[in-house]
Amino acid sequence: MLRALDIRDMLIIDRLELNFQPGLNALTGETGAGKSILLDSLGFVLGWRGRAELVRQGAAQGEVVAEFELQENHPAHVILAEAGLPGGEELILRRVNTAEGRKTAWVNDRRCSGEVLRALSETLVELHGQHDDRGLLNPRGHRAMLDAYAGVGKQLASVRAAWSAMSTARKALAQTEAALEAMRAEEEFLRHSVAELDQLDPQPGEDADLDARRRMMQGAERIRDDVARAFALLGGDGAEGAMADAVRWLDGVSDNAGGQLEEPIAALGRALIELGEAQDGVHTCLQALDFNPAELEQTEERLFAIRALARKHDVAPDDLAPFADVLRDRLNRLDAGDADLIDKRAMVEEAQAAYDKAARMLSDARRKAADALDTAVMAELAPLKMERAMFQTEITATDPGPEGSDAVAFTVATNPGAPSGPLNKIASGGELSRFLLALKVCLTGDDSARTMIFDEIDRGVGGATADAVGRRLAALAQGGQILVVTHSPQVAARAAHHWRVQKQVIGDQTLSTVIPLADPDRVDEIARMVAGDTITDEARAAARALLDA
């Protein structure tokens, strides 16, 4: 609810403080007194796009402060939280416009952008009038209005969930198709590479082993003669025989040496054991150096094949085996891709069917609610002297989306047989105002979170019709807050709170001010609206009758 509006140096307002109340608040005054300036100022602090020149002539800057009272579950709390702005039961918006055109805004004393202001305004204020492009005259919002009237929250949630599931399934299918297409583009390479790697079957560490074996075989002939000579010197005709003879000769004389040969004989025994181990090692080496020349060729061919394959795939020789597993896995996925593609397509078809079913159920609920809304609006039009007009909620097919596959538009025909069309294209000023009021009465429900503003919605109507407009505005304001700018005494009389907007000349300046009216002053103001500038006793009597009705 809008509690206060403080305006400084805006257009022809120098300083103005207004305190609004719940219920129906009426703003009246002569044409040109400045009623529209109040709306321009409120729109400015809410971030709406409006006049370019707002600062009062001669002032350095203009400023508007609006104070709102927020209920605990008011949707503005969500926007404040998302923007990182302080919340609470009180919301204070402040916006300054310098004479040079620079605009600065604050929310609860924290700087914010115009975008945040506009997002907040959507939850705070709802404007209706002949130039309304934000509310009922905006076809982009008609579907949401019908959904709110129909109470199809669960069906709408089902459609959104089905759309999300279908989008996910389609994305998965597209990814699978793209992956398969990419793999098919390299299928020949994969099959050739896997076959080549399987045939060679390289093992980790094999490159080093082959290289060592190759080097040994390359040097075998050069070293084998020396190794053989060394082996011969270690054998029975060499060191081993000589040492054995020495042990035998020493054993024969050790008994006569007084024990002095026991240790040397033992050392020679140990040396013979070590010599035998050396002979075995040298013999093993000789056997290794005995190779078939073809083996060197075979070893080199395999070593070169492994290294060539490693260079081809840009991996280390020891990584060829794991790399082969990777290629083999990609090939297996390619071979299994058709089956996976069939599964993904089946999932898309299933998700599409679920979405179509949910969308049909939502469409059925919308059409049923549209018939009920049309009947309700027509019932409201009769007391507004438009019983011959036609109102229809048109539902047509549109591209499917998360909100279903329906386009919704409110259309009217002002006379039987006349073509129907959009509200703002078909109805005249007075007719449009009454259509909007009737529609708003039917659509409001229990929503009292936003302050509703009706800007001269009673233009072009009078008498009983104006009285019907006033009574409906008063009923609509129950439990909420409505600001109505009006020239109709019948509407002003239904207000719970009344302000008169008037101009006055002070020095060489024309200024606009707003005066709250008590009951006696209301009589005179409504009498002026009835009779004009000259207020007669009859006009006052008529005003009292309107107030007492």
C-alpha positions as CSV (number, residue, x, y, z in Angstrom):
1,M,0.0,0.0,0.0
2,L,1.2,3.5,-0.8
3,R,1.4,5.4,2.5
4,A,3.1,8.7,1.5
5,L,4.3,10.6,-1.5
6,D,6.7,13.5,-1.0
7,I,7.4,15.7,-4.1
8,R,10.0,18.4,-4.4
9,D,10.5,20.8,-7.4
10,M,8.8,18.7,-10.0
11,L,7.2,20.5,-12.9
12,I,4.8,23.1,-11.2
13,I,5.1,21.5,-7.7
14,D,7.5,23.1,-5.3
15,R,6.8,21.0,-2.2
16,L,4.0,18.6,-1.6
17,E,3.5,15.9,1.0
18,L,0.6,13.5,0.7
19,N,-0.4,10.7,3.1
20,F,-2.7,8.1,1.5
21,Q,-5.0,5.7,3.2
22,P,-6.4,2.2,2.4
23,G,-9.6,2.1,0.4
24,L,-10.7,4.4,-2.4
25,N,-8.7,7.7,-2.6
26,A,-10.1,10.3,-5.0
27,L,-8.1,13.1,-6.6
28,T,-10.2,15.8,-8.2
29,G,-9.7,19.3,-9.5
30,E,-10.0,21.5,-12.6
31,T,-8.5,20.4,-15.9
32,G,-4.9,21.4,-15.9
33,A,-4.6,21.7,-12.1
34,G,-1.8,19.2,-12.0
35,K,-3.5,15.8,-11.4
36,S,-1.4,14.2,-14.1
37,I,1.7,15.7,-12.5
38,L,1.1,13.6,-9.5
39,L,1.0,10.5,-11.6
40,D,4.1,11.6,-13.5
41,S,5.9,12.1,-10.2
42,L,4.8,8.7,-8.9
43,G,5.9,7.1,-12.2
44,F,9.2,8.8,-12.0
45,V,10.1,7.4,-8.5
46,L,8.9,4.0,-9.7
47,G,11.3,4.1,-12.6
48,W,8.6,4.4,-15.4
49,R,9.5,6.1,-18.6
50,G,7.7,9.4,-18.9
51,R,8.4,13.1,-19.6
52,A,11.9,14.1,-20.3
53,E,11.7,17.6,-18.6
54,L,10.5,17.1,-15.0
55,V,12.6,19.5,-12.9
56,R,10.7,22.7,-11.9
57,Q,12.0,25.7,-13.8
58,G,14.8,27.4,-11.8
59,A,15.4,24.5,-9.4
60,A,18.7,22.6,-9.3
61,Q,17.0,19.2,-9.0
62,G,13.7,17.6,-8.5
63,E,13.1,14.8,-6.0
64,V,10.3,12.3,-5.3
65,V,10.0,10.0,-2.2
66,A,7.4,7.3,-2.1
67,E,6.8,5.2,1.1
68,F,5.1,1.8,0.8
69,E,3.8,-0.6,3.5
70,L,4.6,-4.2,2.6
71,Q,2.9,-7.3,4.0
72,E,5.0,-10.2,5.1
73,N,4.3,-12.2,1.9
74,H,4.5,-9.2,-0.5
75,P,6.4,-10.2,-3.7
76,A,8.6,-7.1,-3.4
77,H,10.5,-8.9,-0.7
78,V,11.9,-11.4,-3.3
79,I,13.1,-8.6,-5.6
80,L,14.8,-6.8,-2.7
81,A,16.5,-10.0,-1.6
82,E,17.7,-10.8,-5.1
83,A,19.1,-7.2,-5.5
84,G,20.8,-7.4,-2.1
85,L,18.7,-4.5,-0.8
86,P,17.4,-4.1,2.8
87,G,13.8,-5.1,3.3
88,G,11.2,-5.0,6.1
89,E,7.7,-3.8,6.5
90,E,8.5,-0.3,5.2
91,L,9.8,0.4,1.7
92,I,11.1,3.8,0.9
93,L,11.9,4.7,-2.7
94,R,13.7,8.0,-3.5
95,R,14.7,9.3,-6.9
96,V,16.4,12.5,-7.9
97,N,16.5,14.2,-11.3
98,T,19.0,17.0,-11.8
99,A,18.4,19.9,-14.1
100,E,21.0,18.4,-16.5
101,G,18.9,15.2,-16.7
102,R,21.0,12.9,-14.4
103,K,18.8,10.5,-12.4
104,T,19.8,8.7,-9.2
105,A,17.7,6.3,-7.2
106,W,17.7,4.8,-3.7
107,V,15.8,2.0,-2.1
108,N,15.7,2.1,1.7
109,D,18.7,4.5,1.5
110,R,20.7,2.2,-0.7
111,R,21.6,3.1,-4.3
112,C,19.9,1.1,-7.0
113,S,19.3,1.0,-10.7
114,G,16.2,2.0,-12.7
115,E,15.8,-1.6,-13.6
116,V,15.4,-2.6,-10.0
117,L,12.9,0.3,-9.5
118,R,10.8,-1.0,-12.4
119,A,10.9,-4.5,-11.2
120,L,9.6,-3.3,-7.8
121,S,7.0,-1.2,-9.4
122,E,5.4,-4.2,-11.1
123,T,4.7,-5.5,-7.6
124,L,3.7,-2.2,-6.0
125,V,1.5,-0.3,-8.4
126,E,-1.0,-1.1,-11.2
127,L,-2.0,1.7,-13.5
128,H,-5.2,1.6,-15.6
129,G,-6.3,4.3,-17.9
130,Q,-6.9,5.3,-21.5
131,H,-3.1,5.3,-22.2
132,D,-2.4,2.3,-20.1
133,D,0.2,0.1,-21.8
134,R,1.4,-1.7,-18.7
135,G,-1.8,-3.4,-17.5
136,L,-5.0,-4.7,-19.0
137,L,-4.4,-3.1,-22.4
138,N,-1.1,-5.0,-22.9
139,P,-1.9,-8.3,-24.7
140,R,1.3,-9.9,-23.5
141,G,-0.1,-10.1,-20.0
142,H,-3.6,-11.4,-20.9
143,R,-2.6,-15.1,-20.7
144,A,-1.2,-14.6,-17.2
145,M,-4.3,-12.8,-16.1
146,L,-6.5,-15.6,-17.4
147,D,-4.4,-18.2,-15.6
148,A,-4.7,-16.2,-12.4
149,Y,-8.5,-16.0,-12.8
150,A,-8.6,-19.8,-13.7
151,G,-6.4,-20.8,-10.8
152,V,-4.5,-23.2,-13.0
153,G,-1.2,-23.1,-11.0
154,K,-0.9,-26.9,-10.7
155,Q,-1.6,-27.4,-14.4
156,L,0.8,-24.6,-15.4
157,A,3.5,-26.2,-13.1
158,S,2.9,-29.5,-14.9
159,V,3.3,-27.9,-18.3
160,R,6.5,-26.2,-17.2
161,A,7.9,-29.4,-15.8
162,A,7.0,-31.3,-19.0
163,W,8.5,-28.6,-21.1
164,S,11.7,-28.8,-19.1
165,A,11.8,-32.6,-19.4
166,M,11.2,-32.4,-23.1
167,S,13.9,-29.7,-23.6
168,T,16.3,-31.9,-21.6
169,A,15.5,-35.0,-23.7
170,R,15.9,-33.0,-26.9
171,K,19.2,-31.7,-25.8
172,A,20.4,-35.2,-24.9
173,L,19.3,-36.4,-28.3
174,A,21.1,-33.6,-30.1
175,Q,24.3,-34.2,-28.1
176,T,24.1,-37.9,-29.0
177,E,23.5,-37.2,-32.6
178,A,26.4,-34.7,-32.7
179,A,28.7,-37.1,-30.9
180,L,27.8,-40.0,-33.3
181,E,28.2,-37.8,-36.3
182,A,31.7,-36.8,-35.1
183,M,32.6,-40.4,-34.4
184,R,31.2,-41.5,-37.8
185,A,33.4,-38.9,-39.4
186,E,36.5,-40.7,-37.9
187,E,35.1,-44.2,-38.0
188,E,37.5,-45.4,-40.7
189,F,40.4,-43.9,-38.7
190,L,39.2,-45.6,-35.5
191,R,38.8,-49.0,-37.1
192,H,42.2,-48.8,-38.9
193,S,44.0,-47.6,-35.7
194,V,42.4,-50.2,-33.4
195,A,43.2,-53.0,-35.8
196,E,46.8,-51.7,-36.2
197,L,47.3,-51.4,-32.4
198,D,45.7,-54.8,-31.8
199,Q,47.9,-56.4,-34.4
200,L,51.1,-54.9,-32.9
201,D,49.9,-55.3,-29.3
202,P,52.6,-53.0,-27.7
203,Q,53.2,-53.6,-24.0
204,P,54.3,-51.1,-21.3
205,G,58.1,-51.1,-20.9
206,E,58.6,-53.1,-24.2
207,D,60.3,-50.1,-25.9
208,A,63.0,-50.0,-23.3
209,D,63.5,-53.8,-23.3
210,L,63.7,-53.9,-27.1
211,D,66.2,-51.0,-27.2
212,A,68.4,-52.7,-24.7
213,R,68.3,-56.0,-26.5
214,R,69.0,-54.3,-29.8
215,R,72.0,-52.5,-28.4
216,M,73.4,-55.7,-26.9
217,M,73.0,-57.6,-30.2
218,Q,74.6,-54.8,-32.1
219,G,77.7,-55.0,-29.9
220,A,77.7,-58.8,-29.4
221,E,80.3,-59.8,-32.1
222,R,82.7,-57.2,-30.9
223,I,82.7,-58.3,-27.3
224,R,82.1,-62.1,-27.6
225,D,85.7,-63.0,-28.4
226,D,86.9,-61.2,-25.3
227,V,84.3,-62.7,-23.2
228,A,85.1,-66.2,-24.5
229,R,88.8,-65.7,-23.8
230,A,88.0,-64.6,-20.3
231,F,85.8,-67.6,-19.8
232,A,88.6,-69.9,-21.0
233,L,91.1,-68.3,-18.5
234,L,88.6,-69.0,-15.7
235,G,88.1,-72.7,-16.6
236,G,90.0,-75.9,-15.8
237,D,92.9,-74.9,-18.1
238,G,93.2,-71.6,-16.5
239,A,92.6,-70.1,-13.1
240,E,90.3,-72.8,-11.8
241,G,92.9,-75.6,-12.6
242,A,95.8,-73.6,-11.1
243,M,93.9,-72.9,-8.0
244,A,92.8,-76.5,-7.7
245,D,96.4,-77.7,-8.0
246,A,97.5,-75.2,-5.4
247,V,94.8,-76.4,-2.9
248,R,95.9,-80.0,-3.6
249,W,99.6,-79.3,-3.0
250,L,98.9,-77.4,0.2
251,D,96.6,-80.0,1.6
252,G,99.4,-82.6,1.1
253,V,101.8,-80.6,3.3
254,S,99.4,-78.9,5.8
255,D,99.8,-81.5,8.5
256,N,103.6,-80.8,8.6
257,A,103.1,-77.0,8.6
258,G,101.9,-76.7,12.2
259,G,98.5,-75.3,11.2
260,Q,99.9,-72.3,9.4
261,L,98.3,-73.4,6.1
262,E,94.7,-74.0,7.3
263,E,93.6,-70.4,6.8
264,P,95.2,-70.0,3.3
265,I,93.6,-73.3,2.2
266,A,90.2,-72.1,3.5
267,A,90.6,-68.8,1.6
268,L,91.4,-70.7,-1.5
269,G,88.2,-72.7,-1.0
270,R,86.2,-69.6,-0.8
271,A,87.9,-68.2,-3.9
272,L,87.0,-71.3,-5.8
273,I,83.4,-70.8,-4.9
274,E,83.5,-67.1,-6.1
275,L,85.3,-68.2,-9.2
276,G,82.6,-70.7,-10.0
277,E,79.9,-68.0,-9.7
278,A,82.0,-65.8,-12.0
279,Q,82.2,-68.6,-14.5
280,D,78.5,-69.1,-14.5
281,G,77.8,-65.4,-15.1
282,V,80.3,-65.2,-17.9
283,H,78.8,-68.4,-19.4
284,T,75.3,-66.9,-19.3
285,C,76.6,-63.8,-21.1
286,L,78.2,-66.0,-23.8
287,Q,74.9,-67.8,-24.3
288,A,73.1,-64.4,-24.6
289,L,75.7,-63.3,-27.1
290,D,74.9,-66.3,-29.2
291,F,72.0,-65.0,-31.4
292,N,70.5,-65.5,-34.8
293,P,71.3,-62.5,-37.0
294,A,67.6,-62.5,-38.0
295,E,66.7,-61.9,-34.4
296,L,68.4,-58.5,-34.6
297,E,66.4,-57.6,-37.7
298,Q,63.2,-58.7,-36.0
299,T,63.9,-56.8,-32.8
300,E,64.7,-53.6,-34.8
301,E,61.6,-53.9,-36.9
302,R,59.3,-54.2,-33.8
303,L,61.1,-51.4,-32.0
304,F,60.8,-49.1,-35.0
305,A,57.1,-50.1,-35.5
306,I,56.3,-49.2,-31.9
307,R,58.1,-45.9,-32.1
308,A,56.5,-45.1,-35.5
309,L,53.0,-45.8,-34.1
310,A,53.7,-43.7,-31.0
311,R,54.8,-40.7,-33.2
312,K,51.7,-41.2,-35.4
313,H,49.3,-40.9,-32.4
314,D,51.5,-38.4,-30.6
315,V,51.8,-40.5,-27.4
316,A,54.7,-42.1,-25.6
317,P,55.5,-45.7,-26.6
318,D,54.5,-46.9,-23.1
319,D,51.1,-45.2,-23.5
320,L,50.2,-47.0,-26.7
321,A,48.3,-49.8,-24.9
322,P,46.1,-47.4,-22.8
323,F,45.6,-45.3,-25.9
324,A,44.4,-48.4,-27.8
325,D,41.8,-48.9,-25.0
326,V,40.5,-45.3,-25.5
327,L,40.1,-45.8,-29.2
328,R,38.5,-49.2,-28.7
329,D,36.0,-47.6,-26.3
330,R,35.1,-44.9,-28.8
331,L,34.7,-47.6,-31.4
332,N,32.5,-49.6,-29.1
333,R,30.4,-46.5,-28.4
334,L,30.1,-45.9,-32.1
335,D,28.9,-49.5,-32.7
336,A,26.4,-49.1,-29.8
337,G,25.4,-45.6,-30.9
338,D,22.5,-46.6,-33.1
339,A,20.9,-48.4,-30.2
340,D,21.5,-45.4,-27.9
341,L,20.1,-43.1,-30.6
342,I,16.9,-45.2,-30.7
343,D,16.6,-44.9,-26.9
344,K,17.1,-41.1,-27.0
345,R,14.5,-40.7,-29.7
346,A,12.1,-42.8,-27.7
347,M,12.7,-40.6,-24.7
348,V,12.0,-37.4,-26.7
349,E,8.8,-38.9,-28.1
350,E,7.7,-39.9,-24.5
351,A,8.5,-36.4,-23.2
352,Q,6.7,-34.8,-26.2
353,A,3.6,-36.9,-25.5
354,A,3.7,-35.9,-21.8
355,Y,4.0,-32.2,-22.7
356,D,1.2,-32.4,-25.3
357,K,-1.1,-34.1,-22.7
358,A,-0.2,-31.5,-20.0
359,A,-0.6,-28.6,-22.5
360,R,-4.0,-30.0,-23.6
361,M,-5.2,-30.1,-20.0
362,L,-4.1,-26.6,-19.5
363,S,-5.8,-25.4,-22.7
364,D,-9.0,-27.1,-21.6
365,A,-8.9,-25.4,-18.2
366,R,-8.1,-22.0,-19.9
367,R,-11.0,-22.4,-22.3
368,K,-13.4,-23.3,-19.5
369,A,-12.2,-20.3,-17.5
370,A,-12.4,-18.0,-20.5
371,D,-16.1,-18.8,-20.9
372,A,-16.6,-18.1,-17.2
373,L,-14.6,-14.8,-17.5
374,D,-16.6,-13.7,-20.5
375,T,-19.9,-14.3,-18.7
376,A,-18.6,-12.4,-15.6
377,V,-17.4,-9.4,-17.6
378,M,-20.7,-9.3,-19.6
379,A,-22.6,-9.2,-16.3
380,E,-20.5,-6.3,-15.1
381,L,-21.0,-4.4,-18.4
382,A,-24.8,-4.2,-18.1
383,P,-24.9,-1.9,-15.1
384,L,-22.3,0.2,-16.9
385,K,-24.8,0.8,-19.7
386,M,-22.9,-1.4,-22.1
387,E,-25.3,-4.3,-22.2
388,R,-25.1,-4.5,-26.0
389,A,-21.4,-4.7,-26.1
390,M,-19.6,-8.0,-26.4
391,F,-16.5,-9.2,-24.5
392,Q,-14.6,-12.3,-25.5
393,T,-11.4,-14.0,-24.4
394,E,-9.9,-15.4,-27.6
395,I,-7.6,-18.4,-27.3
396,T,-5.6,-19.4,-30.3
397,A,-2.8,-21.8,-30.9
398,T,0.8,-20.5,-30.8
399,D,4.2,-22.0,-30.7
400,P,4.6,-24.4,-27.7
401,G,6.6,-23.2,-24.8
402,P,6.9,-23.5,-21.0
403,E,3.5,-21.7,-20.6
404,G,1.7,-24.0,-23.0
405,S,0.6,-23.6,-26.6
406,D,-2.1,-20.9,-26.2
407,A,-2.1,-17.3,-27.1
408,V,-4.7,-15.3,-25.1
409,A,-6.2,-11.9,-26.0
410,F,-9.1,-9.9,-24.6
411,T,-11.3,-8.7,-27.5
412,V,-14.4,-6.5,-27.6
413,A,-17.2,-5.5,-29.9
414,T,-19.0,-2.3,-28.9
415,N,-22.2,-3.2,-30.8
416,P,-23.9,-6.4,-32.0
417,G,-22.7,-7.4,-35.4
418,A,-19.7,-5.1,-35.2
419,P,-16.3,-6.7,-35.7
420,S,-14.4,-7.6,-32.6
421,G,-10.8,-6.6,-31.9
422,P,-8.3,-5.6,-29.2
423,L,-9.5,-3.4,-26.4
424,N,-7.4,-0.4,-27.3
425,K,-8.2,-0.6,-31.0
426,I,-12.0,-0.9,-30.9
427,A,-13.4,0.9,-27.8
428,S,-13.7,4.7,-27.6
429,G,-12.4,6.5,-24.5
430,G,-15.5,6.1,-22.3
431,E,-16.2,2.6,-23.5
432,L,-12.6,1.6,-23.0
433,S,-12.7,2.9,-19.4
434,R,-15.8,0.8,-18.6
435,F,-14.4,-2.3,-20.3
436,L,-11.3,-2.0,-18.2
437,L,-13.2,-1.5,-15.0
438,A,-15.5,-4.4,-15.6
439,L,-12.5,-6.6,-16.5
440,K,-10.6,-5.5,-13.5
441,V,-13.5,-6.2,-11.1
442,C,-13.6,-9.7,-12.4
443,L,-9.9,-10.4,-12.4
444,T,-8.9,-8.9,-9.1
445,G,-10.0,-11.7,-6.8
446,D,-8.2,-11.5,-3.4
447,D,-5.1,-9.8,-4.7
448,S,-4.6,-6.6,-2.6
449,A,-0.8,-6.5,-2.7
450,R,-0.7,-3.7,-5.3
451,T,-2.0,-0.2,-5.2
452,M,-4.3,0.3,-8.2
453,I,-4.5,3.7,-10.0
454,F,-7.3,4.6,-12.3
455,D,-6.5,7.7,-14.4
456,E,-9.8,9.3,-15.5
457,I,-11.3,5.9,-16.2
458,D,-14.7,7.5,-15.9
459,R,-14.2,9.9,-18.8
460,G,-17.1,10.1,-21.1
461,V,-19.7,8.7,-18.7
462,G,-22.1,10.3,-16.3
463,G,-25.4,9.8,-14.4
464,A,-26.2,6.3,-13.5
465,T,-23.3,4.9,-15.4
466,A,-20.8,7.1,-13.5
467,D,-22.5,6.0,-10.2
468,A,-22.1,2.4,-11.2
469,V,-18.4,3.1,-11.9
470,G,-18.0,4.7,-8.5
471,R,-19.6,1.9,-6.7
472,R,-17.5,-0.7,-8.4
473,L,-14.3,1.2,-7.7
474,A,-15.4,1.4,-4.0
475,A,-16.1,-2.3,-3.9
476,L,-12.8,-3.0,-5.7
477,A,-10.9,-1.0,-3.0
478,Q,-12.2,-3.1,-0.1
479,G,-9.2,-4.7,1.6
480,G,-6.8,-2.8,-0.7
481,Q,-6.0,0.6,-2.0
482,I,-7.2,2.5,-5.1
483,L,-6.2,6.0,-6.3
484,V,-8.6,7.4,-8.8
485,V,-8.2,10.6,-10.8
486,T,-11.7,11.7,-11.7
487,H,-13.9,14.5,-13.0
488,S,-17.1,12.6,-12.0
489,P,-18.9,13.7,-8.9
490,Q,-20.6,10.3,-8.6
491,V,-17.2,8.6,-8.5
492,A,-15.7,11.1,-6.1
493,A,-18.6,10.7,-3.7
494,R,-17.8,7.0,-3.3
495,A,-14.3,7.7,-2.1
496,A,-13.3,7.1,1.5
497,H,-10.6,9.8,1.2
498,H,-10.7,12.9,-1.0
499,W,-8.0,15.3,-2.2
500,R,-8.5,18.5,-4.4
501,V,-5.7,19.4,-6.8
502,Q,-5.5,23.1,-7.5
503,K,-3.2,25.7,-9.1
504,Q,-2.3,29.0,-7.6
505,V,-0.1,31.9,-8.8
506,I,2.5,33.1,-6.3
507,G,4.5,36.0,-7.6
508,D,5.3,35.2,-11.1
509,Q,5.1,31.4,-10.6
510,T,2.2,29.0,-11.1
511,L,2.3,26.2,-8.6
512,S,0.2,23.2,-8.0
513,T,-0.8,21.9,-4.6
514,V,-3.1,19.1,-3.2
515,I,-5.4,19.7,-0.3
516,P,-7.0,16.9,1.8
517,L,-10.8,17.5,2.1
518,A,-12.8,17.1,5.2
519,D,-16.6,16.4,4.9
520,P,-17.7,20.0,4.6
521,D,-15.1,20.8,2.0
522,R,-16.0,17.6,0.1
523,V,-19.5,18.9,-0.2
524,D,-18.3,22.1,-1.9
525,E,-15.8,20.2,-4.2
526,I,-18.4,17.7,-5.3
527,A,-20.9,20.6,-5.8
528,R,-18.3,22.3,-8.0
529,M,-18.0,19.1,-10.0
530,V,-21.8,19.1,-10.4
531,A,-22.5,22.8,-11.2
532,G,-19.2,24.3,-12.3
533,D,-17.5,27.4,-10.9
534,T,-20.7,28.8,-9.4
535,I,-21.7,26.6,-6.5
536,T,-25.4,26.9,-5.7
537,D,-27.4,25.6,-2.8
538,E,-29.0,23.1,-5.2
539,A,-25.5,21.9,-6.2
540,R,-24.6,21.4,-2.5
541,A,-27.8,19.5,-2.0
542,A,-27.0,17.3,-4.9
543,A,-23.5,16.8,-3.5
544,R,-24.9,15.8,-0.1
545,A,-27.3,13.3,-1.8
546,L,-24.4,11.7,-3.6
547,L,-22.3,11.4,-0.5
548,D,-25.3,9.9,1.5
549,A,-26.3,7.5,-1.3
